[in-house]
Amino acid sequence: MGESKTRKNILVTGATGLIGSRIVRNLQQRGHVIKVLTRDPSKVKNAEAFYWDIETGQIDSGCLAGIDTIIHLAGAGIADKRWTKKRKQEIIDSRVKSTRLLYKTIRETGAKIDTIVSASGGGYYGHRGDEILTEESSNGTGFLAECCKQWEDAIDEGKAFCKRIIKLRIGIVLTRHGGALVELEKPISLFAGAALGTGKQWIPWIHLYDMISIFEKVVENEEYNGVYNTCTPFPVTNHEFTRALAKKLNRPVWPVNVPEFVLKALLGEMSEVVLISDRNSPQKLLNAGFQFRYPALDDALTEIYSQ
């Protein structure tokens, strides 16, 4: 697949987060011009920043001047707080309302946007056991699946004015700098490594380097379009993941699992994040010619813990 060498003018939301900040840096190094939409423009030092507030519907429409590509990553953290009814609505609203505010501003300004790249979640499919899940697999049940469906439906409204919309159903992103790996590392470091629930649930994961590389590819190569499972070709079960991580940390793994009822007592509904099984297949990415640098978990963890 031939890649466009054209310099893009890209507006990024969620640019100050773990993934967003690194995507911005990588695209700038590749010669693209980046603008950022944020609630606190004073915190952004490496790009032109514009103010928006999703809750009040305020946005500086100057953010769209000259823009041809949007990377939309904004959204409240899935596992940052306990899932109360209010928090679940905040998680959905932060994704759906932010998308609608962007689209409203695009229509009002008449901005000519060619490409929209949006994050979505690997939990789109809900709890599916050992079923191999492709992009054509049905939307599942549960809060994560419901959130992803509303998120993607909002993104799809852009088809009215944009020729190319890419939705990336992102798995667990592995990096030492934050996110899931840091949280999973804590109990194992304290000699309390144990698989969660049955331990048989599949984890769709991806190394941060490959995640950034996928964003780069879909922005620069116009043959990418539609939805992509964004995870390694080699998912692992929770038990396998726990064992591999404990080995890297030189810690033991308990022979018993943390029971599901204990996780539900500790985490409430948010236990869904660690208990659902999603065996997502990235075959569509592979067919498009994408090559993973870290397809196997052991190689990914070795690189991460060698830093």
N, C-alpha and C positions, 0 to 999 in steps of 0.2 A: 504494500500500500504506500503510495507516494505521499509525502508530507509537505504541507504548505510552508514555505519559508517566510510568508507574509507576516509582518509585525502586526500583532493584534492590539487593540485598545480595549482593555478589560476592566470591568467594574466587579469588585469582589465584596460580597457580604460575608460576615463571620471571619474576617481576615485576621483578627487578633487571636483566634483560637489555636489550639495545638496543631491541627492540620492546615488551617487557613494561612497562618503566618509562614509556614514552610512552602506552601504552594505559591504564595506571593513572591517569596525570595527566589524560588526556582524559575518562575516565569520571567521575572525581571532579569535574571542572569541570561536568559535565552533571548533577551532583546524586546520583550513585550512591555507595553506601557500600562501601568496599573493605577487605578483609582480605587478607593476604599470607602464603603458606606459603614458608618459606625456611630454608636451613641456618644462616643467620646473622641472626637477628632484630635484632640491635643495629645492623645497617647500614641498616635501613629506618626512615626518619624521617617519612615522609608518610602512613603507614597503620598500622593495628594488625597486628603481625606475629606469626606462630606458627612454632614450630620443627618441622622434619621432617628425617629422614635416610633417604633411599631405600635406601641400602646396608644399613643395620641394621634397617630397617622401623619406625623410631621416628616417631611423629607426635603432635602435641598435638591431640587430638580436639576441643578447644574452638574450633578454627578453623572448624568447621561450624555453630556456634550461630547460628541466625537466617539462615543462608545459603540463597538460592534459586537462585543462578547460579554456575557454576564456569567460569573461563577457564584452560585448562591449556596452558601454554607450556613447561613444564620439559623440558629435554633437553640432553645434552652437545653441544657445538658440532661440527657435521658436518666442518668443514674446519680445526679447531683443531690437530689432531695427525695424523701419518701413520697410515694405516689398517693397523695390525697386527691380527692376529686378536683380541688382547685389546682393542684400542681399538674395533674394530667391535662387539664384544659390549657394551662400555661404552655406546656410542651407542644400541644397541637397548635395553639394560636401563634406561638412564636414562629412556626413554620408556614402555616397557611396565611395568616394576616400579613406577614412580611412579604410573601409572594404576591399577594393581591395588591399591596401598597406599591411594590415595584411595577407591576403590570399597569396599574392605574396611572402611574407617572409616565410610563412609556407611551401609553395612549394619549395622554394629555400633551406631551411634548412632541409627539410624532417621531421619537427617536427610532433610528433604523438599526435594529438589533438582528444580527444574523444567527447568533448561537447563544443558547442558554444551557449551561451545565449546572445541574443541581445534585446535591447530595440527597440520598434517600437511605433507607436502612435495610440491612440484611434480614431483619426481623419481619419484613413484608409478608413472609409466607406463614408466620405463626409457628406453632409447634407441630412438626411433621415427621418425627421419628427418623427412620433410616431412608425415607424417600429422597431420591436425588432431584434437586429443584433447579429448574431452568427458568429463564426470564418469562416463559410462557406459562409456568405453573401458577395456579390460582392464588389469589390473596387469601390469607388465613384468618384465624380468629385470635382474640386477645388484644390487649392495648397496643402493643408494638405494631401489630399488623394493621390495626385500625388507624393508628397515627400515620404510618407510611402511606396508606391508601389515600387519606385526606390530603397529605403532603403532595403526593404524585398527581392527584386530580387537580390540585391548585396549579401545579407546574404546567400541566397539560393545557391549561387555558391559554398559554402563550403560543399555542399552535396557530392562533388567529392572526398573529403578526410576525412570527419568527419561523424561519425555514428549518432550523435544526435544533431539536431539544434532546439533551442527553440526561438521563437519570441514572445515577450510580448507586446501586444498592450495596452500601459499604458494610463489610464485616467488621470484626474486632481489629482495630489498628494497633499493631505492636510497636512500641517505642519506650525507651527508658525515661522519656521526658514527661510522661503523664499518661492519663487514660487507663484503660483496663489492666494493662500489664503491671503497672505500679500497684494497683489495688490487689491483684491476684498474688503479687510478690509478698505482700505484708504478712499474711498468715503463714506462708511457707517459711519465711525468714525467721519466724518465731517458733519454729519446730512444730507447726500445726498444719502441715500440708495434708489435705484430704480432698478427694474428689467430691463434687457437689451433687446432691440428689442421687440418681442411679449411676451417674458418671458416664452414662452411655450417650448423652446428648451431644450432637455434633456442633462444633464451633467453626463458623466461617471466619477465618482470620486473614490478615494481610500485613506484611511488613510496611512500615511508614514509607520507606524508599519506593516500593512498588506503587503504593497509593499515590504518591506525588507524581510518579512517572505516568500513571494512567491519566491523571488530570492534564498533564502536558500533552499526551497523545491525542486525547479527545478534543482539546482546544486547537491543536495544530493540524490535525488530519480530518478533513471534511467528510471522509467516508464513514466515520463513526457517527451513529445516529440511534436514537431510541434508548432502551433501558439495558443496563449491563450489571450482572452480578459481579461485584468488585471484591474478590477474595481469591485466595490461593487455590490452585488445582488440587491441593492435598489438605482437605479439612481434617481435623482430629477430634476425637471425643474429649469430653471434659476430663476423663480419667487419664487419657494419653497426654493431654496438655499439662495437667498437674504433675504427672510423673516427669515429663521433659523439663519443666521449669524447675522442679525440685532438684533434678540432677545438675542443672546449670548453677544452682545456688548452693550445691553441696549440702542439701538438707534431706532428711528422711521424709517419706510419705506414709501417713497412717494407713493401716490395712483396712480401716473402716471409713465409710463415706459420711459426709454431713447429711443427715436425713432431710428430705424435702420439707417435713413439717417444722423443723428447726429453722430452715432458711425462710419459710413463710412467716414464722414468728418474729424473726429478726428483721426481715426486709419488707414484710407485708406483700402487697401486689407486685412490688418491684423485683421480687424473687423470680419473676418471669424472665428477666434479663439473663439469668444464669441457668434457668431450668429448661428453656425451650430448645428444641433440637432443629437446627437448620443446616442441612447438608447441601449448601448452595454450590452450583457448578458454574465456573467461569468460562465454559466452553466457547461462548460467543466472543469473549475477549480473545481467547486463543485463536479462534477462527479468523479474527480481524488482524492477526499477526503480532499481538502483544506478547512479549517475552518477559516472564517473571524473573527477577534477579534472585529472589529468595522464595522459591516455591515450597521448600520443605521446612518444617518447623525447627528442626535441629540446626539447620544452617542459619535460619533467621535469628534464633536465640543466641547462637554463637557470635554472630555479628553484633547483636545488640549488647551483649555482656562483655565484648572485647573492648568496648569504648572506655 
